[in-house]
Amino acid sequence: MRALLPLVVLVFGFSWPGLADAQWKWRDAGGRINISDTPPPRSVPDQDILQRPAAPPSRTPAATSPAGEPPAAEAAEGAASAPAEPKLGVDPELEARRRAQEQEQQARQRQEEQRLALQRAENCERARSSLRQLESGMRMARVNEKGERIVIDDKERALEMQRARQVIASECR
């Protein structure tokens, strides 16, 4: 039994540094620093992750991960040729989430730009139509808050034409 004790201590001593490398360190919502061998919860923002475990070196050059990605050593070698590859020490899942968020944000931005472009085109068409009516010289009337019809005089017509031209200048590009 005494002969096994040095062997156990030796095995434990050699395995200890490997365990120390696989540590996660992050700051939680309360500001406390947490250290664990498991990744932080998904609710922890990326900037609050203080340390990630280093990726273990690959033992076989042709090995791939279960997700079909090349091992970390090959990913580091290919980083110069493919800048989109994740860096060593960066969790691929976090990188994928970050890229997905960026793509969603870009898609929302494009959608908002398209919506604004359609709105500008609609405003442009309305202003042009209004200007054509005002320039036609036809008699025009409006209904006031009492429901009475009021005929637009030349002064009001000129003001409305000026407003329509301003809208055309700003919306019709």
C-alpha positions as CSV (number, residue, x, y, z in Angstrom):
1,M,0.0,0.0,0.0
2,R,2.9,2.4,0.9
3,A,4.4,1.7,-2.6
4,L,1.3,2.9,-4.3
5,L,1.2,6.3,-2.5
6,P,4.2,7.9,-4.4
7,L,2.7,6.6,-7.6
8,V,-0.7,8.2,-6.9
9,V,0.9,11.4,-5.8
10,L,3.0,11.4,-9.0
11,V,-0.1,10.8,-11.3
12,F,-2.1,13.4,-9.4
13,G,0.8,15.9,-9.7
14,F,1.1,15.5,-13.5
15,S,-2.7,15.8,-14.0
16,W,-3.1,18.9,-11.9
17,P,-1.6,21.5,-14.4
18,G,-3.9,20.1,-17.1
19,L,-6.9,20.8,-14.9
20,A,-5.7,24.3,-14.1
21,D,-5.6,25.2,-17.8
22,A,-9.3,24.3,-18.4
23,Q,-10.6,27.1,-16.3
24,W,-13.3,29.7,-17.1
25,K,-13.3,33.0,-15.3
26,W,-16.2,35.4,-15.5
27,R,-18.0,38.2,-13.7
28,D,-21.6,37.6,-12.8
29,A,-24.5,40.1,-12.7
30,G,-23.7,40.9,-9.0
31,G,-20.1,41.7,-9.9
32,R,-18.6,38.6,-8.3
33,I,-15.8,36.8,-10.0
34,N,-16.5,33.1,-10.7
35,I,-14.0,30.4,-11.7
36,S,-15.1,27.0,-13.0
37,D,-14.2,24.2,-15.3
38,T,-17.6,24.6,-17.0
39,P,-18.5,27.6,-19.3
40,P,-20.5,30.5,-17.8
41,P,-24.3,30.6,-18.3
42,R,-25.5,32.0,-21.6
43,S,-26.8,35.1,-19.8
44,V,-23.3,36.3,-19.1
45,P,-22.3,38.9,-21.7
46,D,-19.1,38.2,-23.7
47,Q,-17.3,41.2,-22.2
48,D,-17.8,39.8,-18.7
49,I,-15.9,36.6,-19.6
50,L,-12.4,37.3,-18.2
51,Q,-10.7,34.0,-19.1
52,R,-11.4,31.0,-21.4
53,P,-9.6,27.7,-21.3
54,A,-6.9,27.3,-24.0
55,A,-7.8,24.8,-26.6
56,P,-5.9,21.5,-26.2
57,P,-3.4,20.7,-28.9
58,S,-4.5,18.2,-31.5
59,R,-3.0,14.7,-31.3
60,T,-3.8,13.6,-34.8
61,P,-3.5,16.1,-37.7
62,A,-6.5,14.7,-39.6
63,A,-8.8,14.7,-36.5
64,T,-12.0,16.8,-36.5
65,S,-14.3,17.8,-33.7
66,P,-17.8,16.3,-33.4
67,A,-19.1,19.4,-35.1
68,G,-16.9,18.7,-38.2
69,E,-14.6,21.7,-37.5
70,P,-10.8,21.3,-37.8
71,P,-8.8,21.0,-34.6
72,A,-7.6,24.1,-32.8
73,A,-4.0,23.8,-34.1
74,E,-5.1,23.6,-37.7
75,A,-7.5,26.4,-37.1
76,A,-4.6,28.6,-35.9
77,E,-2.5,27.7,-39.0
78,G,-5.4,28.5,-41.3
79,A,-6.2,31.7,-39.5
80,A,-3.8,33.6,-41.8
81,S,-5.5,32.4,-44.9
82,A,-9.1,32.5,-43.5
83,P,-9.7,35.5,-41.2
84,A,-13.2,34.3,-40.3
85,E,-11.9,31.3,-38.4
86,P,-12.2,31.5,-34.6
87,K,-9.0,32.4,-32.7
88,L,-7.4,30.1,-30.1
89,G,-8.9,30.5,-26.7
90,V,-12.2,31.8,-28.1
91,D,-15.3,29.7,-27.7
92,P,-16.6,28.7,-31.1
93,E,-20.2,28.8,-29.8
94,L,-19.7,32.4,-28.6
95,E,-18.2,33.3,-31.9
96,A,-21.1,31.7,-33.8
97,R,-23.6,33.6,-31.6
98,R,-21.8,36.9,-32.1
99,R,-21.7,36.4,-35.9
100,A,-25.4,35.4,-35.9
101,Q,-26.2,38.6,-33.9
102,E,-24.2,40.7,-36.4
103,Q,-26.1,39.1,-39.3
104,E,-29.4,39.7,-37.7
105,Q,-28.5,43.3,-37.0
106,Q,-27.4,43.8,-40.6
107,A,-30.7,42.2,-41.9
108,R,-32.7,44.5,-39.6
109,Q,-30.8,47.5,-40.8
110,R,-31.4,46.5,-44.5
111,Q,-35.1,46.0,-43.8
112,E,-35.3,49.4,-42.1
113,E,-33.5,51.0,-45.1
114,Q,-36.0,49.4,-47.5
115,R,-38.9,50.5,-45.4
116,L,-37.6,54.1,-45.4
117,A,-37.0,54.0,-49.1
118,L,-40.6,52.8,-49.8
119,Q,-41.9,55.5,-47.5
120,R,-39.8,58.2,-49.3
121,A,-41.0,56.9,-52.7
122,E,-44.7,57.1,-51.4
123,N,-44.2,60.6,-50.0
124,C,-42.5,61.7,-53.3
125,E,-45.4,60.4,-55.4
126,R,-48.0,62.0,-53.1
127,A,-46.2,65.4,-53.3
128,R,-45.9,65.2,-57.1
129,S,-49.6,64.4,-57.4
130,S,-50.5,67.2,-55.1
131,L,-48.3,69.6,-57.0
132,R,-49.9,68.6,-60.3
133,Q,-53.3,69.3,-58.9
134,L,-52.3,72.6,-57.5
135,E,-50.6,73.6,-60.8
136,S,-53.7,72.6,-62.9
137,G,-55.5,75.7,-61.8
138,M,-58.7,73.8,-60.9
139,R,-60.8,75.2,-58.1
140,M,-59.9,73.4,-54.9
141,A,-61.7,73.3,-51.6
142,R,-61.0,72.0,-48.1
143,V,-63.3,71.0,-45.3
144,N,-62.7,72.8,-42.0
145,E,-63.2,71.4,-38.4
146,K,-66.9,72.4,-38.6
147,G,-67.4,70.4,-41.7
148,E,-67.8,73.5,-43.9
149,R,-66.3,73.7,-47.4
150,I,-63.7,76.4,-47.8
151,V,-62.3,77.3,-51.3
152,I,-58.5,77.7,-51.5
153,D,-57.5,81.1,-52.6
154,D,-54.4,82.0,-54.7
155,K,-52.3,82.8,-51.6
156,E,-53.0,79.4,-50.0
157,R,-52.5,77.6,-53.3
158,A,-49.0,79.2,-53.6
159,L,-48.1,78.1,-50.0
160,E,-49.3,74.6,-50.7
161,M,-47.3,74.5,-54.0
162,Q,-44.2,75.6,-52.1
163,R,-44.7,72.9,-49.5
164,A,-45.1,70.3,-52.2
165,R,-41.9,71.4,-53.9
166,Q,-40.0,71.2,-50.6
167,V,-41.3,67.6,-50.0
168,I,-40.3,66.7,-53.6
169,A,-36.8,68.2,-53.1
170,S,-36.3,66.2,-49.9
171,E,-38.0,62.9,-50.7
172,C,-37.5,62.4,-54.5
173,R,-33.8,61.6,-54.9
